[in-house]
């Protein structure tokens, strides 16, 4: 999928998890997604931003049009992880209509590393995320209907998913939204949501990898 990637090599998924609780549904979503794609022959790595104590604050000298521009060590480390990723998966809750601030900071510092704002409108912007597939898995305590009625869902797709793909020259985007998520959910409800995650992971493998398509055809 990435430019220059050898045909037939293993597809790689990097799952960026952004939730403060280790016992959250979001954390389980990240684990289930990773384990599912691994079971289908792909590689997966979880980047748990809260457990990493990721610094979400963009520094002035990290802006490429500023004097003394340079990438911090933590940003370079993330870029090394993402370099050979075919799919980048963002797992997060919707808080007050938008993703958590830490995830926004990750996008500013890592996705946007070295990307000059004046190059955004130009052809073929050079970005660390170029040609990668973006998959977002978001959770919300409100129902899908509630979010739709207030325009929150359409806004999220427009100013986050689609905008990121266009700005950073990513290959494509997809979004699985899990709604009506709350603390006292029954296990049956949890299992249903995790089934959707497994299904999306399987569909992503089938869509992006020849091996995945062959597997899906064999299972049909």
N, C-alpha and C positions, 0 to 999 in steps of 0.2 A: 504494500500500500504506500509506504514512504518512497520518495524518489531514491532510486539506487538500491532498494531492498531486493535481495536475491529471491527469485521465484522459488516457491515451495518452502521458504523458511517459516518458522513458527510465528504466528501472529501474537502481538503483545498488547495487553490492556493495562493501563495505569488508572487505578481507581482513586480519585481524590475525595476523601471523606471529610465533611465539615460539620461536626456536631459535638457539643461539649461533653455529652454523656457516653461512656463506654457501653452502657446497657441500652442504648436507644435503638429504635427500629432502624434508624439510618445506619448505625454500626453493623447491625445484622444484615441489612441490605448489601453493604459493601462486601461482607464476608461471603454471602450467598452468591453474589454476582461473580466474585473471584473464583470461588470453588467450582461454580458451574462451568465457566470458560476453561478452567484447568482440566476438568473432567472431559472436555471436548478436544483436548490437545493443544490449547493455547496457553500462553504465559500470562500471569497477572500479578500485579504488585499494588498493594494498598498504601496510600500516603494519607495518614491520619493527621490532619493539620493541628488539631488541638493537642494530641499526644506529642507532636513534634514541637509544640510551642512556636509554631510558625509566626514570624513577625510580619504582620499585614501592612505595615506602614511603608509606603513608597518614599524613599529618600531623594532629596533634590539631585544628588550626584548620580542617581540611577536613571535619570531622564537623559536620553541620548543627545538632546540639543543643548545640554548644560556643560559648562566647563568642568573638567575633572571627572567626566563620565566613566563609570566602571560598575561592573556587576558584583554584588556582594557574594560571599562564599556560599550562603544558604541558597541564593538564587542559582548559582552555578551548579550546585548539587542537584537541585530540582531539574534543571535543564538536562543534566546528564541522565537522570532517570527517564525523562520524557523523550529523549533524543530518538530512541528506537521504538517508541510506542506507535502502534497503528491506531488504537482507539483510546481516547481519554474520556473517562467516565466521571462526571461530577455528581456526588451524592450529598444532598443537603435538604434542610427543612426550609419552607417558605416562611419567613418572619416579616410581618408587616408588609407583605406584598412583594418582597425581594429576597434574594439569597443572603445569608449571613455576611457581615462585614469582613470576616476573615477570608472567606472565599473570594470576595471582590478584591481584597488585597492580594491574594494569590494570583488572580488574573492580571492585575496591574503590574505586579513585580515579576512574575514568571512568564505568563503568556505574552505579555507585552515587553519582555526584556529586549532592549535594543531597538524596539520599533519606534521610529520617529513619527510623530503625529502627521507630518506633512506627506508621508508616504502612503497614508491610508487610502487616499483617493486614486493613487497611481496603480498601474497594472503590475501584478505579480509582487505584491509586498513581501519582503523577506522576513519571515516570522518563524520562531521556533515551533509553532504549531502548524506550519504549512503542510497541507495534504493529509492531515490526520482527521479521523472521524471523531465527532463529538457526540457523546451520549450523556444526557442529563437524567437523573432519577431524583425527583423532588417529592417531599411529603408536605402535607398541609393538614392542620386541625380542622379546617373548614371543608365543606363539601365542594365537589367540582362545580355544581350549579351555583353555589355562593360566589366562587371565584370568577366564574364566567359572567355572572350578572354585574359584577363590579369592574369588569374589564381587566382584572389582575392577570388572568391566564394569558390573554392575548398580548398584554404588555410584556410579560415575562418572555414569551416566545420571540417577540419583536426586538426588544432592547437587550436581551441576553443571548439566547440561542442563535438566532439568525444574524444578529449584529456581530457576535464573536466569530462566526464562520466566515462572514464577509471580510471583517477587519483583518483577521489573521490568516486568510487564504486557506482555511480548513476545507476538507474534502466534502463533508456533509454533516448533518446534525439529526438527532432523534431525541425524543423526550418521553419518558414514562412518568406520569404523575400519579401519585398515590394520595388520595384524598380521604377526609374524615378519619384522620389518624389521631388517637388520643391515648392517654396514659393507661387507662383501665380497659383496654381492648381485650376481648375474649381471644383465646388462643386460636379459635377457628378463623377469626378475622385476620390475625397475624399470619396464619398459614396461607390464607388466600392472597394476601399482599406479597408474601415471599414467593408464592407460585408465579405471580406476575413478573417478578424479578427474574426468576429462573427462565421463564418463557422469553423474556426480552433478551437475556444473555444468550440463550440458544439461537434466537432469531438474528442477533448481531453476529454471532459466529457464522451462521449459515449465509448471511448476506455478504460478509467481508472476506471469507476465506474459502478457497476451493475445497479444502478438506472438510470444512463445515457444511458446505452445500452437499457434498457426497454423503456425509453423515445424516443430514436431514432427509435426503432422498431415501436412504436405507431404512430410516425410521418411519417413513410415511406409510 
